[in-house]
């Protein structure tokens, strides 16, 4: 089940809710005030990765495939 972020139009509370399907027409109630006047927010996610520092003698990374050396797709 996906988690969606909502904002209550009455009290402006922001909250998350597990929803069974993306196309669910069931109204989502605010946990603070109980209002069903809520709006689904556009959610974004972040991805982080650890990188090791490279020495200046190693070739740079390709911007498209991430492989070492110059990109042959240019």
CHARMM-style PDB file with segment names, atoms N, HN, CA, C and O in Angstrom:
ATOM      1  N   UNK     1       0.842  -1.183   0.000  1.00  0.00      PROA
ATOM      2  CA  UNK     1       0.000   0.000   0.000  1.00  0.00      PROA
ATOM      3  C   UNK     1       0.883   1.240   0.000  1.00  0.00      PROA
ATOM      4  O   UNK     1       1.820   1.337   0.792  1.00  0.00      PROA
ATOM      5  N   UNK     2       0.591   2.177  -0.875  1.00  0.00      PROA
ATOM      6  HN  UNK     2      -0.170   2.098  -1.519  1.00  0.00      PROA
ATOM      7  CA  UNK     2       1.390   3.410  -0.902  1.00  0.00      PROA
ATOM      8  C   UNK     2       1.015   4.362   0.223  1.00  0.00      PROA
ATOM      9  O   UNK     2      -0.117   4.367   0.707  1.00  0.00      PROA
ATOM     10  N   UNK     3       1.987   5.164   0.625  1.00  0.00      PROA
ATOM     11  HN  UNK     3       2.906   5.160   0.232  1.00  0.00      PROA
ATOM     12  CA  UNK     3       1.755   6.210   1.621  1.00  0.00      PROA
ATOM     13  C   UNK     3       1.615   7.527   0.866  1.00  0.00      PROA
ATOM     14  O   UNK     3       2.461   7.870   0.041  1.00  0.00      PROA
ATOM     15  N   UNK     4       0.544   8.260   1.153  1.00  0.00      PROA
ATOM     16  HN  UNK     4      -0.143   7.981   1.823  1.00  0.00      PROA
ATOM     17  CA  UNK     4       0.327   9.559   0.535  1.00  0.00      PROA
ATOM     18  C   UNK     4       0.363  10.644   1.593  1.00  0.00      PROA
ATOM     19  O   UNK     4       0.017  10.409   2.750  1.00  0.00      PROA
ATOM     20  N   UNK     5       0.784  11.833   1.189  1.00  0.00      PROA
ATOM     21  HN  UNK     5       1.065  12.024   0.248  1.00  0.00      PROA
ATOM     22  CA  UNK     5       0.803  12.995   2.073  1.00  0.00      PROA
ATOM     23  C   UNK     5      -0.428  13.838   1.761  1.00  0.00      PROA
ATOM     24  O   UNK     5      -0.781  14.044   0.600  1.00  0.00      PROA
ATOM     25  N   UNK     6      -1.069  14.320   2.818  1.00  0.00      PROA
ATOM     26  HN  UNK     6      -0.782  14.153   3.761  1.00  0.00      PROA
ATOM     27  CA  UNK     6      -2.277  15.126   2.690  1.00  0.00      PROA
ATOM     28  C   UNK     6      -2.137  16.410   3.493  1.00  0.00      PROA
ATOM     29  O   UNK     6      -1.334  16.492   4.422  1.00  0.00      PROA
ATOM     30  N   UNK     7      -2.933  17.415   3.121  1.00  0.00      PROA
ATOM     31  HN  UNK     7      -3.585  17.348   2.366  1.00  0.00      PROA
ATOM     32  CA  UNK     7      -3.075  18.638   3.891  1.00  0.00      PROA
ATOM     33  C   UNK     7      -4.555  18.859   4.130  1.00  0.00      PROA
ATOM     34  O   UNK     7      -5.362  18.772   3.205  1.00  0.00      PROA
ATOM     35  N   UNK     8      -4.905  19.144   5.372  1.00  0.00      PROA
ATOM     36  HN  UNK     8      -4.249  19.214   6.123  1.00  0.00      PROA
ATOM     37  CA  UNK     8      -6.289  19.433   5.724  1.00  0.00      PROA
ATOM     38  C   UNK     8      -6.600  20.873   5.301  1.00  0.00      PROA
ATOM     39  O   UNK     8      -5.855  21.796   5.630  1.00  0.00      PROA
ATOM     40  N   UNK     9      -7.699  21.056   4.575  1.00  0.00      PROA
ATOM     41  HN  UNK     9      -8.305  20.306   4.308  1.00  0.00      PROA
ATOM     42  CA  UNK     9      -8.084  22.394   4.136  1.00  0.00      PROA
ATOM     43  C   UNK     9      -8.672  23.218   5.281  1.00  0.00      PROA
ATOM     44  O   UNK     9      -8.694  24.447   5.213  1.00  0.00      PROA
ATOM     45  N   UNK    10      -9.147  22.547   6.329  1.00  0.00      PROA
ATOM     46  HN  UNK    10      -9.129  21.549   6.383  1.00  0.00      PROA
ATOM     47  CA  UNK    10      -9.743  23.265   7.463  1.00  0.00      PROA
ATOM     48  C   UNK    10      -8.702  23.770   8.450  1.00  0.00      PROA
ATOM     49  O   UNK    10      -8.678  24.957   8.775  1.00  0.00      PROA
ATOM     50  N   UNK    11      -7.832  22.867   8.935  1.00  0.00      PROA
ATOM     51  HN  UNK    11      -7.851  21.903   8.671  1.00  0.00      PROA
ATOM     52  CA  UNK    11      -6.875  23.253   9.981  1.00  0.00      PROA
ATOM     53  C   UNK    11      -5.434  23.329   9.492  1.00  0.00      PROA
ATOM     54  O   UNK    11      -4.536  23.646  10.272  1.00  0.00      PROA
ATOM     55  N   UNK    12      -5.196  23.041   8.199  1.00  0.00      PROA
ATOM     56  HN  UNK    12      -5.925  22.784   7.565  1.00  0.00      PROA
ATOM     57  CA  UNK    12      -3.859  23.118   7.574  1.00  0.00      PROA
ATOM     58  C   UNK    12      -2.872  22.078   8.102  1.00  0.00      PROA
ATOM     59  O   UNK    12      -1.667  22.200   7.878  1.00  0.00      PROA
ATOM     60  N   UNK    13      -3.368  21.062   8.795  1.00  0.00      PROA
ATOM     61  HN  UNK    13      -4.346  20.963   8.977  1.00  0.00      PROA
ATOM     62  CA  UNK    13      -2.523  19.979   9.298  1.00  0.00      PROA
ATOM     63  C   UNK    13      -1.997  19.161   8.122  1.00  0.00      PROA
ATOM     64  O   UNK    13      -2.743  18.847   7.194  1.00  0.00      PROA
ATOM     65  N   UNK    14      -0.707  18.817   8.164  1.00  0.00      PROA
ATOM     66  HN  UNK    14      -0.101  19.072   8.918  1.00  0.00      PROA
ATOM     67  CA  UNK    14      -0.109  17.940   7.151  1.00  0.00      PROA
ATOM     68  C   UNK    14       0.070  16.571   7.782  1.00  0.00      PROA
ATOM     69  O   UNK    14       0.562  16.457   8.904  1.00  0.00      PROA
ATOM     70  N   UNK    15      -0.335  15.519   7.051  1.00  0.00      PROA
ATOM     71  HN  UNK    15      -0.735  15.612   6.140  1.00  0.00      PROA
ATOM     72  CA  UNK    15      -0.245  14.166   7.591  1.00  0.00      PROA
ATOM     73  C   UNK    15      -0.068  13.165   6.467  1.00  0.00      PROA
ATOM     74  O   UNK    15      -0.278  13.480   5.296  1.00  0.00      PROA
ATOM     75  N   UNK    16       0.326  11.938   6.841  1.00  0.00      PROA
ATOM     76  HN  UNK    16       0.497  11.682   7.792  1.00  0.00      PROA
ATOM     77  CA  UNK    16       0.498  10.847   5.892  1.00  0.00      PROA
ATOM     78  C   UNK    16      -0.568   9.799   6.136  1.00  0.00      PROA
ATOM     79  O   UNK    16      -1.042   9.635   7.260  1.00  0.00      PROA
ATOM     80  N   UNK    17      -0.945   9.085   5.074  1.00  0.00      PROA
ATOM     81  HN  UNK    17      -0.560   9.219   4.162  1.00  0.00      PROA
ATOM     82  CA  UNK    17      -1.992   8.072   5.189  1.00  0.00      PROA
ATOM     83  C   UNK    17      -1.685   6.928   4.233  1.00  0.00      PROA
ATOM     84  O   UNK    17      -1.345   7.160   3.073  1.00  0.00      PROA
ATOM     85  N   UNK    18      -1.805   5.682   4.719  1.00  0.00      PROA
ATOM     86  HN  UNK    18      -2.082   5.493   5.661  1.00  0.00      PROA
ATOM     87  CA  UNK    18      -1.705   4.510   3.853  1.00  0.00      PROA
ATOM     88  C   UNK    18      -3.024   4.377   3.103  1.00  0.00      PROA
ATOM     89  O   UNK    18      -4.090   4.387   3.719  1.00  0.00      PROA
ATOM     90  N   UNK    19      -2.962   4.253   1.788  1.00  0.00      PROA
ATOM     91  HN  UNK    19      -2.096   4.245   1.288  1.00  0.00      PROA
ATOM     92  CA  UNK    19      -4.167   4.156   0.971  1.00  0.00      PROA
ATOM     93  C   UNK    19      -4.084   2.872   0.162  1.00  0.00      PROA
ATOM     94  O   UNK    19      -3.036   2.554  -0.401  1.00  0.00      PROA
ATOM     95  N   UNK    20      -5.193   2.132   0.102  1.00  0.00      PROA
ATOM     96  HN  UNK    20      -6.044   2.391   0.559  1.00  0.00      PROA
ATOM     97  CA  UNK    20      -5.189   0.829  -0.566  1.00  0.00      PROA
ATOM     98  C   UNK    20      -4.843   0.927  -2.043  1.00  0.00      PROA
ATOM     99  O   UNK    20      -4.022   0.149  -2.529  1.00  0.00      PROA
ATOM    100  N   UNK    21      -5.444   1.858  -2.768  1.00  0.00      PROA
ATOM    101  HN  UNK    21      -6.111   2.489  -2.373  1.00  0.00      PROA
ATOM    102  CA  UNK    21      -5.153   2.000  -4.194  1.00  0.00      PROA
ATOM    103  C   UNK    21      -4.980   3.467  -4.543  1.00  0.00      PROA
ATOM    104  O   UNK    21      -5.466   4.351  -3.837  1.00  0.00      PROA
ATOM    105  N   UNK    22      -4.279   3.711  -5.644  1.00  0.00      PROA
ATOM    106  HN  UNK    22      -3.885   2.993  -6.218  1.00  0.00      PROA
ATOM    107  CA  UNK    22      -4.042   5.062  -6.098  1.00  0.00      PROA
ATOM    108  C   UNK    22      -5.342   5.728  -6.538  1.00  0.00      PROA
ATOM    109  O   UNK    22      -5.498   6.941  -6.396  1.00  0.00      PROA
ATOM    110  N   UNK    23      -6.269   4.947  -7.068  1.00  0.00      PROA
ATOM    111  HN  UNK    23      -6.143   3.962  -7.184  1.00  0.00      PROA
ATOM    112  CA  UNK    23      -7.511   5.509  -7.594  1.00  0.00      PROA
ATOM    113  C   UNK    23      -8.642   5.476  -6.568  1.00  0.00      PROA
ATOM    114  O   UNK    23      -9.813   5.579  -6.934  1.00  0.00      PROA
ATOM    115  N   UNK    24      -8.306   5.336  -5.304  1.00  0.00      PROA
ATOM    116  HN  UNK    24      -7.355   5.253  -5.006  1.00  0.00      PROA
ATOM    117  CA  UNK    24      -9.319   5.292  -4.250  1.00  0.00      PROA
ATOM    118  C   UNK    24     -10.109   6.597  -4.205  1.00  0.00      PROA
ATOM    119  O   UNK    24      -9.531   7.684  -4.216  1.00  0.00      PROA
ATOM    120  N   UNK    25     -11.448   6.477  -4.155  1.00  0.00      PROA
ATOM    121  HN  UNK    25     -11.917   5.594  -4.146  1.00  0.00      PROA
ATOM    122  CA  UNK    25     -12.304   7.659  -4.081  1.00  0.00      PROA
ATOM    123  C   UNK    25     -12.792   7.899  -2.655  1.00  0.00      PROA
ATOM    124  O   UNK    25     -13.565   8.826  -2.411  1.00  0.00      PROA
ATOM    125  N   UNK    26     -12.351   7.079  -1.725  1.00  0.00      PROA
ATOM    126  HN  UNK    26     -11.724   6.326  -1.923  1.00  0.00      PROA
ATOM    127  CA  UNK    26     -12.717   7.244  -0.320  1.00  0.00      PROA
ATOM    128  C   UNK    26     -12.085   8.519   0.222  1.00  0.00      PROA
ATOM    129  O   UNK    26     -10.900   8.774   0.009  1.00  0.00      PROA
ATOM    130  N   UNK    27     -12.891   9.322   0.927  1.00  0.00      PROA
ATOM    131  HN  UNK    27     -13.853   9.114   1.100  1.00  0.00      PROA
ATOM    132  CA  UNK    27     -12.342  10.558   1.483  1.00  0.00      PROA
ATOM    133  C   UNK    27     -11.431  10.240   2.663  1.00  0.00      PROA
ATOM    134  O   UNK    27     -11.684   9.311   3.430  1.00  0.00      PROA
ATOM    135  N   UNK    28     -10.383  11.016   2.791  1.00  0.00      PROA
ATOM    136  HN  UNK    28     -10.177  11.771   2.168  1.00  0.00      PROA
ATOM    137  CA  UNK    28      -9.410  10.843   3.870  1.00  0.00      PROA
ATOM    138  C   UNK    28      -9.683  11.912   4.911  1.00  0.00      PROA
ATOM    139  O   UNK    28      -9.727  13.102   4.599  1.00  0.00      PROA
ATOM    140  N   UNK    29      -9.865  11.479   6.148  1.00  0.00      PROA
ATOM    141  HN  UNK    29      -9.829  10.512   6.401  1.00  0.00      PROA
ATOM    142  CA  UNK    29     -10.165  12.420   7.236  1.00  0.00      PROA
ATOM    143  C   UNK    29      -8.890  12.870   7.933  1.00  0.00      PROA
ATOM    144  O   UNK    29      -7.945  12.099   8.103  1.00  0.00      PROA
ATOM    145  N   UNK    30      -8.888  14.131   8.328  1.00  0.00      PROA
ATOM    146  HN  UNK    30      -9.656  14.758   8.190  1.00  0.00      PROA
ATOM    147  CA  UNK    30      -7.769  14.701   9.059  1.00  0.00      PROA
ATOM    148  C   UNK    30      -7.727  14.100  10.464  1.00  0.00      PROA
ATOM    149  O   UNK    30      -8.750  14.069  11.149  1.00  0.00      PROA
ATOM    150  N   UNK    31      -6.550  13.620  10.905  1.00  0.00      PROA
ATOM    151  HN  UNK    31      -5.720  13.646  10.349  1.00  0.00      PROA
ATOM    152  CA  UNK    31      -6.455  13.066  12.252  1.00  0.00      PROA
ATOM    153  C   UNK    31      -6.545  14.121  13.354  1.00  0.00      PROA
ATOM    154  O   UNK    31      -6.816  13.779  14.505  1.00  0.00      PROA
ATOM    155  N   UNK    32      -6.322  15.394  13.027  1.00  0.00      PROA
ATOM    156  HN  UNK    32      -6.101  15.672  12.092  1.00  0.00      PROA
ATOM    157  CA  UNK    32      -6.384  16.471  14.024  1.00  0.00      PROA
ATOM    158  C   UNK    32      -7.808  16.944  14.279  1.00  0.00      PROA
ATOM    159  O   UNK    32      -8.269  16.962  15.420  1.00  0.00      PROA
ATOM    160  N   UNK    33      -8.510  17.331  13.201  1.00  0.00      PROA
ATOM    161  HN  UNK    33      -8.136  17.317  12.274  1.00  0.00      PROA
ATOM    162  CA  UNK    33      -9.833  17.944  13.384  1.00  0.00      PROA
ATOM    163  C   UNK    33     -10.982  17.070  12.891  1.00  0.00      PROA
ATOM    164  O   UNK    33     -12.144  17.380  13.153  1.00  0.00      PROA
ATOM    165  N   UNK    34     -10.679  15.980  12.180  1.00  0.00      PROA
ATOM    166  HN  UNK    34      -9.735  15.728  11.966  1.00  0.00      PROA
ATOM    167  CA  UNK    34     -11.719  15.075  11.709  1.00  0.00      PROA
ATOM    168  C   UNK    34     -12.386  15.504  10.408  1.00  0.00      PROA
ATOM    169  O   UNK    34     -13.299  14.826   9.937  1.00  0.00      PROA
ATOM    170  N   UNK    35     -11.957  16.598   9.828  1.00  0.00      PROA
ATOM    171  HN  UNK    35     -11.215  17.149  10.211  1.00  0.00      PROA
ATOM    172  CA  UNK    35     -12.545  17.084   8.582  1.00  0.00      PROA
ATOM    173  C   UNK    35     -12.185  16.156   7.427  1.00  0.00      PROA
ATOM    174  O   UNK    35     -11.082  15.611   7.379  1.00  0.00      PROA
ATOM    175  N   UNK    36     -13.121  15.979   6.499  1.00  0.00      PROA
ATOM    176  HN  UNK    36     -14.017  16.421   6.538  1.00  0.00      PROA
ATOM    177  CA  UNK    36     -12.812  15.202   5.306  1.00  0.00      PROA
ATOM    178  C   UNK    36     -12.477  16.115   4.123  1.00  0.00      PROA
ATOM    179  O   UNK    36     -12.430  15.664   2.979  1.00  0.00      PROA
ATOM    180  N   UNK    37     -12.248  17.390   4.403  1.00  0.00      PROA
ATOM    181  HN  UNK    37     -12.286  17.756   5.333  1.00  0.00      PROA
ATOM    182  CA  UNK    37     -11.823  18.363   3.399  1.00  0.00      PROA
ATOM    183  C   UNK    37     -10.294  18.343   3.337  1.00  0.00      PROA
ATOM    184  O   UNK    37      -9.630  19.236   3.865  1.00  0.00      PROA
ATOM    185  N   UNK    38      -9.750  17.323   2.692  1.00  0.00      PROA
ATOM    186  HN  UNK    38     -10.289  16.598   2.263  1.00  0.00      PROA
ATOM    187  CA  UNK    38      -8.303  17.156   2.602  1.00  0.00      PROA
ATOM    188  C   UNK    38      -7.874  17.128   1.141  1.00  0.00      PROA
ATOM    189  O   UNK    38      -8.677  16.833   0.255  1.00  0.00      PROA
ATOM    190  N   UNK    39      -6.632  17.430   0.902  1.00  0.00      PROA
ATOM    191  HN  UNK    39      -5.980  17.670   1.622  1.00  0.00      PROA
ATOM    192  CA  UNK    39      -6.069  17.405  -0.443  1.00  0.00      PROA
ATOM    193  C   UNK    39      -4.777  16.617  -0.440  1.00  0.00      PROA
ATOM    194  O   UNK    39      -3.936  16.784   0.443  1.00  0.00      PROA
ATOM    195  N   UNK    40      -4.624  15.753  -1.440  1.00  0.00      PROA
ATOM    196  HN  UNK    40      -5.308  15.618  -2.158  1.00  0.00      PROA
ATOM    197  CA  UNK    40      -3.392  14.981  -1.564  1.00  0.00      PROA
ATOM    198  C   UNK    40      -2.291  15.888  -2.078  1.00  0.00      PROA
ATOM    199  O   UNK    40      -2.489  16.626  -3.043  1.00  0.00      PROA
ATOM    200  N   UNK    41      -1.129  15.836  -1.435  1.00  0.00      PROA
ATOM    201  HN  UNK    41      -0.968  15.236  -0.650  1.00  0.00      PROA
ATOM    202  CA  UNK    41       0.020  16.656  -1.818  1.00  0.00      PROA
ATOM    203  C   UNK    41       0.854  15.938  -2.859  1.00  0.00      PROA
ATOM    204  O   UNK    41       0.840  14.710  -2.943  1.00  0.00      PROA
ATOM    205  N   UNK    42       1.569  16.697  -3.639  1.00  0.00      PROA
ATOM    206  HN  UNK    42       1.580  17.695  -3.571  1.00  0.00      PROA
ATOM    207  CA  UNK    42       2.542  16.131  -4.552  1.00  0.00      PROA
ATOM    208  C   UNK    42       3.760  15.751  -3.730  1.00  0.00      PROA
ATOM    209  O   UNK    42       4.400  16.613  -3.127  1.00  0.00      PROA
ATOM    210  N   UNK    43       4.081  14.476  -3.704  1.00  0.00      PROA
ATOM    211  HN  UNK    43       3.561  13.776  -4.194  1.00  0.00      PROA
ATOM    212  CA  UNK    43       5.190  13.992  -2.886  1.00  0.00      PROA
ATOM    213  C   UNK    43       6.433  13.815  -3.739  1.00  0.00      PROA
ATOM    214  O   UNK    43       6.354  13.437  -4.908  1.00  0.00      PROA
ATOM    215  N   UNK    44       7.568  14.090  -3.143  1.00  0.00      PROA
ATOM    216  HN  UNK    44       7.632  14.397  -2.193  1.00  0.00      PROA
ATOM    217  CA  UNK    44       8.849  13.846  -3.787  1.00  0.00      PROA
ATOM    218  C   UNK    44       9.667  12.964  -2.854  1.00  0.00      PROA
ATOM    219  O   UNK    44       9.435  12.933  -1.646  1.00  0.00      PROA
ATOM    220  N   UNK    45      10.602  12.267  -3.416  1.00  0.00      PROA
ATOM    221  HN  UNK    45      10.791  12.293  -4.398  1.00  0.00      PROA
ATOM    222  CA  UNK    45      11.460  11.445  -2.579  1.00  0.00      PROA
ATOM    223  C   UNK    45      12.902  11.758  -2.897  1.00  0.00      PROA
ATOM    224  O   UNK    45      13.221  12.260  -3.975  1.00  0.00      PROA
ATOM    225  N   UNK    46      13.762  11.462  -1.959  1.00  0.00      PROA
ATOM    226  HN  UNK    46      13.503  11.055  -1.083  1.00  0.00      PROA
ATOM    227  CA  UNK    46      15.186  11.727  -2.121  1.00  0.00      PROA
ATOM    228  C   UNK    46      15.948  10.418  -2.117  1.00  0.00      PROA
ATOM    229  O   UNK    46      15.573   9.465  -1.434  1.00  0.00      PROA
ATOM    230  N   UNK    47      16.998  10.387  -2.871  1.00  0.00      PROA
ATOM    231  HN  UNK    47      17.303  11.161  -3.426  1.00  0.00      PROA
ATOM    232  CA  UNK    47      17.856   9.216  -2.910  1.00  0.00      PROA
ATOM    233  C   UNK    47      19.260   9.685  -2.567  1.00  0.00      PROA
ATOM    234  O   UNK    47      19.764  10.649  -3.143  1.00  0.00      PROA
ATOM    235  N   UNK    48      19.874   9.006  -1.642  1.00  0.00      PROA
ATOM    236  HN  UNK    48      19.465   8.222  -1.174  1.00  0.00      PROA
ATOM    237  CA  UNK    48      21.238   9.358  -1.246  1.00  0.00      PROA
ATOM    238  C   UNK    48      22.144   8.154  -1.477  1.00  0.00      PROA
ATOM    239  O   UNK    48      21.718   7.007  -1.343  1.00  0.00      PROA
ATOM    240  N   UNK    49      23.354   8.420  -1.812  1.00  0.00      PROA
ATOM    241  HN  UNK    49      23.700   9.352  -1.921  1.00  0.00      PROA
ATOM    242  CA  UNK    49      24.307   7.331  -1.980  1.00  0.00      PROA
ATOM    243  C   UNK    49      25.651   7.770  -1.425  1.00  0.00      PROA
ATOM    244  O   UNK    49      25.983   8.955  -1.398  1.00  0.00      PROA
ATOM    245  N   UNK    50      26.395   6.801  -0.994  1.00  0.00      PROA
ATOM    246  HN  UNK    50      26.125   5.838  -1.016  1.00  0.00      PROA
ATOM    247  CA  UNK    50      27.734   7.089  -0.495  1.00  0.00      PROA
ATOM    248  C   UNK    50      28.697   6.985  -1.666  1.00  0.00      PROA
ATOM    249  O   UNK    50      28.616   6.048  -2.461  1.00  0.00      PROA
ATOM    250  N   UNK    51      29.596   7.931  -1.773  1.00  0.00      PROA
ATOM    251  HN  UNK    51      29.662   8.692  -1.127  1.00  0.00      PROA
ATOM    252  CA  UNK    51      30.598   7.883  -2.831  1.00  0.00      PROA
ATOM    253  C   UNK    51      31.970   7.939  -2.199  1.00  0.00      PROA
ATOM    254  O   UNK    51      32.191   8.627  -1.202  1.00  0.00      PROA
ATOM    255  N   UNK    52      32.878   7.207  -2.793  1.00  0.00      PROA
ATOM    256  HN  UNK    52      32.699   6.648  -3.603  1.00  0.00      PROA
ATOM    257  CA  UNK    52      34.251   7.294  -2.306  1.00  0.00      PROA
ATOM    258  C   UNK    52      34.984   8.329  -3.132  1.00  0.00      PROA
ATOM    259  O   UNK    52      34.702   8.501  -4.318  1.00  0.00      PROA
ATOM    260  N   UNK    53      35.910   9.009  -2.515  1.00  0.00      PROA
ATOM    261  HN  UNK    53      36.139   8.870  -1.552  1.00  0.00      PROA
ATOM    262  CA  UNK    53      36.649  10.034  -3.242  1.00  0.00      PROA
ATOM    263  C   UNK    53      37.613   9.352  -4.207  1.00  0.00      PROA
ATOM    264  O   UNK    53      38.224   8.335  -3.880  1.00  0.00      PROA
ATOM    265  N   UNK    54      37.736   9.923  -5.387  1.00  0.00      PROA
ATOM    266  HN  UNK    54      37.240  10.750  -5.652  1.00  0.00      PROA
ATOM    267  CA  UNK    54      38.640   9.340  -6.378  1.00  0.00      PROA
ATOM    268  C   UNK    54      39.893  10.201  -6.506  1.00  0.00      PROA
ATOM    269  O   UNK    54      39.855  11.413  -6.296  1.00  0.00      PROA
ATOM    270  N   UNK    55      40.986   9.562  -6.848  1.00  0.00      PROA
ATOM    271  HN  UNK    55      41.017   8.577  -7.018  1.00  0.00      PROA
ATOM    272  CA  UNK    55      42.224  10.313  -7.035  1.00  0.00      PROA
ATOM    273  C   UNK    55      42.209  10.950  -8.417  1.00  0.00      PROA
ATOM    274  O   UNK    55      41.438  10.537  -9.283  1.00  0.00      PROA
ATOM    275  N   UNK    56      43.043  11.939  -8.627  1.00  0.00      PROA
ATOM    276  HN  UNK    56      43.669  12.275  -7.923  1.00  0.00      PROA
ATOM    277  CA  UNK    56      43.070  12.662  -9.894  1.00  0.00      PROA
ATOM    278  C   UNK    56      43.587  11.803 -11.038  1.00  0.00      PROA
ATOM    279  O   UNK    56      43.394  12.171 -12.197  1.00  0.00      PROA
ATOM    280  N   UNK    57      44.249  10.650 -10.760  1.00  0.00      PROA
ATOM    281  HN  UNK    57      44.406  10.351  -9.819  1.00  0.00      PROA
ATOM    282  CA  UNK    57      44.767   9.799 -11.827  1.00  0.00      PROA
ATOM    283  C   UNK    57      43.686   8.881 -12.403  1.00  0.00      PROA
ATOM    284  O   UNK    57      43.857   8.327 -13.489  1.00  0.00      PROA
ATOM    285  N   UNK    58      42.584   8.720 -11.685  1.00  0.00      PROA
ATOM    286  HN  UNK    58      42.445   9.170 -10.803  1.00  0.00      PROA
ATOM    287  CA  UNK    58      41.499   7.880 -12.191  1.00  0.00      PROA
ATOM    288  C   UNK    58      40.666   8.661 -13.191  1.00  0.00      PROA
ATOM    289  O   UNK    58      40.482   9.868 -13.032  1.00  0.00      PROA
ATOM    290  N   UNK    59      40.152   7.985 -14.233  1.00  0.00      PROA
ATOM    291  HN  UNK    59      40.301   7.005 -14.362  1.00  0.00      PROA
ATOM    292  CA  UNK    59      39.303   8.688 -15.192  1.00  0.00      PROA
ATOM    293  C   UNK    59      37.999   9.119 -14.538  1.00  0.00      PROA
ATOM    294  O   UNK    59      37.553   8.516 -13.562  1.00  0.00      PROA
ATOM    295  N   UNK    60      37.392  10.168 -15.083  1.00  0.00      PROA
ATOM    296  HN  UNK    60      37.754  10.658 -15.876  1.00  0.00      PROA
ATOM    297  CA  UNK    60      36.118  10.646 -14.563  1.00  0.00      PROA
ATOM    298  C   UNK    60      34.997   9.655 -14.839  1.00  0.00      PROA
ATOM    299  O   UNK    60      35.146   8.734 -15.642  1.00  0.00      PROA
ATOM    300  N   UNK    61      33.889   9.855 -14.168  1.00  0.00      PROA
ATOM    301  HN  UNK    61      33.768  10.603 -13.515  1.00  0.00      PROA
ATOM    302  CA  UNK    61      32.736   8.977 -14.349  1.00  0.00      PROA
ATOM    303  C   UNK    61      31.874   9.487 -15.482  1.00  0.00      PROA
ATOM    304  O   UNK    61      31.744  10.693 -15.691  1.00  0.00      PROA
ATOM    305  N   UNK    62      31.295   8.564 -16.201  1.00  0.00      PROA
ATOM    306  HN  UNK    62      31.401   7.585 -16.031  1.00  0.00      PROA
ATOM    307  CA  UNK    62      30.376   8.917 -17.279  1.00  0.00      PROA
ATOM    308  C   UNK    62      29.094   9.474 -16.670  1.00  0.00      PROA
ATOM    309  O   UNK    62      28.592   8.921 -15.691  1.00  0.00      PROA
ATOM    310  N   UNK    63      28.562  10.542 -17.221  1.00  0.00      PROA
ATOM    311  HN  UNK    63      28.970  10.991 -18.016  1.00  0.00      PROA
ATOM    312  CA  UNK    63      27.333  11.142 -16.706  1.00  0.00      PROA
ATOM    313  C   UNK    63      26.096  10.341 -17.029  1.00  0.00      PROA
ATOM    314  O   UNK    63      25.067  10.526 -16.379  1.00  0.00      PROA
ATOM    315  N   UNK    64      26.154   9.459 -18.006  1.00  0.00      PROA
ATOM    316  HN  UNK    64      26.990   9.309 -18.534  1.00  0.00      PROA
ATOM    317  CA  UNK    64      24.963   8.707 -18.411  1.00  0.00      PROA
ATOM    318  C   UNK    64      24.907   7.320 -17.792  1.00  0.00      PROA
ATOM    319  O   UNK    64      23.881   6.926 -17.237  1.00  0.00      PROA
ATOM    320  N   UNK    65      26.002   6.578 -17.886  1.00  0.00      PROA
ATOM    321  HN  UNK    65      26.835   6.897 -18.338  1.00  0.00      PROA
ATOM    322  CA  UNK    65      25.945   5.184 -17.427  1.00  0.00      PROA
ATOM    323  C   UNK    65      26.670   4.975 -16.102  1.00  0.00      PROA
ATOM    324  O   UNK    65      26.488   3.933 -15.472  1.00  0.00      PROA
ATOM    325  N   UNK    66      27.475   5.919 -15.664  1.00  0.00      PROA
ATOM    326  HN  UNK    66      27.623   6.766 -16.176  1.00  0.00      PROA
ATOM    327  CA  UNK    66      28.170   5.796 -14.388  1.00  0.00      PROA
ATOM    328  C   UNK    66      29.439   4.973 -14.458  1.00  0.00      PROA
ATOM    329  O   UNK    66      30.088   4.758 -13.435  1.00  0.00      PROA
ATOM    330  N   UNK    67      29.808   4.506 -15.647  1.00  0.00      PROA
ATOM    331  HN  UNK    67      29.280   4.681 -16.478  1.00  0.00      PROA
ATOM    332  CA  UNK    67      31.017   3.696 -15.785  1.00  0.00      PROA
ATOM    333  C   UNK    67      32.236   4.615 -15.829  1.00  0.00      PROA
ATOM    334  O   UNK    67      32.114   5.782 -16.200  1.00  0.00      PROA
ATOM    335  N   UNK    68      33.419   4.099 -15.452  1.00  0.00      PROA
ATOM    336  HN  UNK    68      33.518   3.150 -15.151  1.00  0.00      PROA
ATOM    337  CA  UNK    68      34.607   4.928 -15.502  1.00  0.00      PROA
ATOM    338  C   UNK    68      35.009   5.214 -16.943  1.00  0.00      PROA
ATOM    339  O   UNK    68      34.733   4.427 -17.849  1.00  0.00      PROA
ATOM    340  N   UNK    69      35.658   6.339 -17.136  1.00  0.00      PROA
ATOM    341  HN  UNK    69      35.882   6.978 -16.400  1.00  0.00      PROA
ATOM    342  CA  UNK    69      36.163   6.692 -18.460  1.00  0.00      PROA
ATOM    343  C   UNK    69      35.196   7.585 -19.229  1.00  0.00      PROA
ATOM    344  O   UNK    69      34.089   7.864 -18.768  1.00  0.00      PROA
ATOM    345  N   UNK    70      35.631   8.033 -20.415  1.00  0.00      PROA
ATOM    346  HN  UNK    70      36.530   7.807 -20.790  1.00  0.00      PROA
ATOM    347  CA  UNK    70      34.782   8.918 -21.215  1.00  0.00      PROA
ATOM    348  C   UNK    70      33.595   8.154 -21.779  1.00  0.00      PROA
ATOM    349  O   UNK    70      33.646   6.938 -21.966  1.00  0.00      PROA
ATOM    350  N   UNK    71      32.555   8.874 -22.038  1.00  0.00      PROA
ATOM    351  HN  UNK    71      32.513   9.862 -21.886  1.00  0.00      PROA
ATOM    352  CA  UNK    71      31.324   8.264 -22.529  1.00  0.00      PROA
ATOM    353  C   UNK    71      31.399   8.064 -24.033  1.00  0.00      PROA
ATOM    354  O   UNK    71      31.730   8.990 -24.773  1.00  0.00      PROA
ATOM    355  N   UNK    72      31.097   6.878 -24.474  1.00  0.00      PROA
ATOM    356  HN  UNK    72      30.828   6.126 -23.872  1.00  0.00      PROA
ATOM    357  CA  UNK    72      31.094   6.590 -25.901  1.00  0.00      PROA
ATOM    358  C   UNK    72      29.770   6.922 -26.558  1.00  0.00      PROA
ATOM    359  O   UNK    72      29.603   6.706 -27.759  1.00  0.00      PROA
ATOM    360  N   UNK    73      28.821   7.447 -25.785  1.00  0.00      PROA
ATOM    361  HN  UNK    73      28.956   7.622 -24.810  1.00  0.00      PROA
ATOM    362  CA  UNK    73      27.496   7.737 -26.330  1.00  0.00      PROA
ATOM    363  C   UNK    73      27.372   9.163 -26.842  1.00  0.00      PROA
ATOM    364  O   UNK    73      26.309   9.525 -27.347  1.00  0.00      PROA
ATOM    365  N   UNK    74      28.410   9.991 -26.736  1.00  0.00      PROA
ATOM    366  HN  UNK    74      29.274   9.697 -26.325  1.00  0.00      PROA
ATOM    367  CA  UNK    74      28.332  11.390 -27.165  1.00  0.00      PROA
ATOM    368  C   UNK    74      28.159  11.528 -28.644  1.00  0.00      PROA
ATOM    369  OT1 UNK    74      28.077  12.645 -29.155  1.00  0.00      PROA
TER     370      UNK     74
END
